[in-house]
Amino acid sequence: MTDREGVSRRDALKLAGAALAAGVSGASVDVGRPGPAAAQTPKRGGIFRICAGLDPVGFDPHQTLAFSTMTMLSFTHSRLLKVKAGPAVRPGTYPIETDVAESWTRTGDTTYVFKLRRGVRWHPKPPVNGRELTADDVKYTYERFLSIKGNGNRPTLEDVDKIEALDRYTVKFTLKEPFAWFLDALASTSAWLVAREAVEKFGDLKRAEAVIGTGPWMLERYEPNVKLTFVRNPSYFVAGLPYADGVDVAVDADPSSRFASWVAGRYDFGPEYQQVVRRLDLDVARPRKPGLQTAEYIWFTGGYTACKLDQEPFKDVRVRRALGRASNWREFLEASPFSLGHGAPNPTVPAAAGEWSIPIDQLTPEGRELYEQDVPAAKRLLAEAGYPGGFRVPVETTAGYGPDFMDRVQIALKNWKAAGIETDLKLKEFGAYIASTIFGKYDKMTFGLRGAWLDADSYLRPFLPGQPLNSAGVNDPRLNEMILLQRRTFDVAKRREIIYDIQRHIAQHAYALYDASQKVVSAWEPYVKNWSPNNGYDYGGRLMAAWIER
């Protein structure tokens, strides 16, 4: 694992450099973290209290892409591998370690063999009743992952050709072709292990009764749109963990209500996604919360615009570039209560991906121009494309991301209008948006958020033809060749150069348009020990070795 940890340190430095290169106004560009935890004796007991802004979209990890589902499953489920958590890990770096796997080996470019820990047990609930997890469970999980209809995450592991249970504790994956990101894919929070008996009993895993995993906590109670209650798994396979007796998750869609509840002491962590507190609220909160612990880092999540490339007016690259020239990522960062101007612009691979994200000043001239607002230039591009008076277009999105996101949408619409692009905004319910729009089921144009993945490949793969998330309909033979090449390249430095070229190519052709990611502040109470924030949906992984010391 030494090489992975070395890459992670470089990630931290590169993240800072990328933001500096982009000229982020007024932003501190270090990826701050709390100091090393002093030697302390962990304490058992207590209930962690956190807040979620959205209810889960069911509980079947193979039937939804919703982050609100994956974050809740992180308390109850495990994977073969996971992203390491804790104060020793800098926010913005993603070293991989084992979860239910004890070890792994790669024999050749397409074969991986995993040895499982012995004594990993499913939750003591019917119909599984605490039996031991085996290689057959791993085989069943990923065969279901790859075969079930409606799994938007299927492309994450689509290179798997065959899965074999060699014995009770050994599982072998054979890939169709070399895939340098395979371990990262297995560590993603779409790769939760599921029990065959639960699927057979309930038909699917959408209901709360079917939430049966091998993770540190068990789902005890679910009140839709109100609360989820998790209790310690008495048979968790890591001795002594988790330290907390449980986790209570309140569901509150109102940012003002969430903040008021946090200030009043009802939550142990910042009230927003990834335990963040809006910078706008920090000055109010600090006097009420002496000793509050905080850490700053760049979010993966950023805004993106996709257009139907096979339809007018977006067949013309000048129209797509005009959208970019009219846009202003700095305005969004300055207006955002989360960032107040702190953050970094995103190329195709978000700035939070560290060394995999190309600095904006290394794009082609046409690519760089997408990040510098110039409304007269946008109007000239439209005129050259045959739209001297602009045009009107429907834009689809969702209000489900909350009012701060809708403010972001309004900034985008205002800037496009200044260049002559009038919009008809169409709002979809969040579940419907996640199930349709992101898969290309929209009329002409969509504006949304992306940032679900911690590996660079997941931001590139959707540009391949036939991929479910290729919502713009990109089909570029040169781009296809580069994306497939980086997937087969195990040498990190060579792969990085290919990925930089891919990002130059996508920006040059304006196949998608991106704004920026905010530099956010995660916050937690002084009595919460051995915890640190990071990107990603693995709330449970970050909490299981933390404890409460009042």
Sequence and secondary structure as in RCSB ss.txt:
>XXXX:A:sequence
MTDREGVSRRDALKLAGAALAAGVSGASVDVGRPGPAAAQTPKRGGIFRICAGLDPVGFDPHQTLAFSTMTMLSF
THSRLLKVKAGPAVRPGTYPIETDVAESWTRTGDTTYVFKLRRGVRWHPKPPVNGRELTADDVKYTYERFLSIKG
NGNRPTLEDVDKIEALDRYTVKFTLKEPFAWFLDALASTSAWLVAREAVEKFGDLKRAEAVIGTGPWMLERYEPN
VKLTFVRNPSYFVAGLPYADGVDVAVDADPSSRFASWVAGRYDFGPEYQQVVRRLDLDVARPRKPGLQTAEYIWF
TGGYTACKLDQEPFKDVRVRRALGRASNWREFLEASPFSLGHGAPNPTVPAAAGEWSIPIDQLTPEGRELYEQDV
PAAKRLLAEAGYPGGFRVPVETTAGYGPDFMDRVQIALKNWKAAGIETDLKLKEFGAYIASTIFGKYDKMTFGLR
GAWLDADSYLRPFLPGQPLNSAGVNDPRLNEMILLQRRTFDVAKRREIIYDIQRHIAQHAYALYDASQKVVSAWE
PYVKNWSPNNGYDYGGRLMAAWIER
>XXXX:A:secstr
 HHHHHHHHHHHHHHHHHHHHTT TT   S                EEEEEESS  S S TTS   HHHHHHHTT
T   SEEE  STTS TT   EEESSEEEEEE SSSEEEEEE TT B  S TTTTT B  HHHHHHHHHHHHHSTT
 TTGGGGTTEEEEEEEETTEEEEEESS  TTHHHHHTSTT     HHHHHHHSSS SGGG   SSSEEEEEEETT
TEEEEEE TT SSTT   SSEEEEEE   HHHHHHHHHTTS SB SBGGGEE HHHHHHHHHHSTT EEEEEEEE
EEEEEEE TTSTTTTSHHHHHHHHHH  HHHHHHH TTTTT EEE  SS GGGGGGS  GGGS HHHHHTTS  H
HHHHHHHHHTT TT EEEEEEEESTT HHHHHHHHHHHHHHHHTTEEEEEEEE HHHHHHTGGGT SSSEEEEEE
   SSTHHHHGGGSTT TT TT    HHHHHHHHHHHT   HHHHHHHHHHHHHHHHHHTSSEEEEEEEEEEEE 
TTEES    SSS HHHHHTT EE  
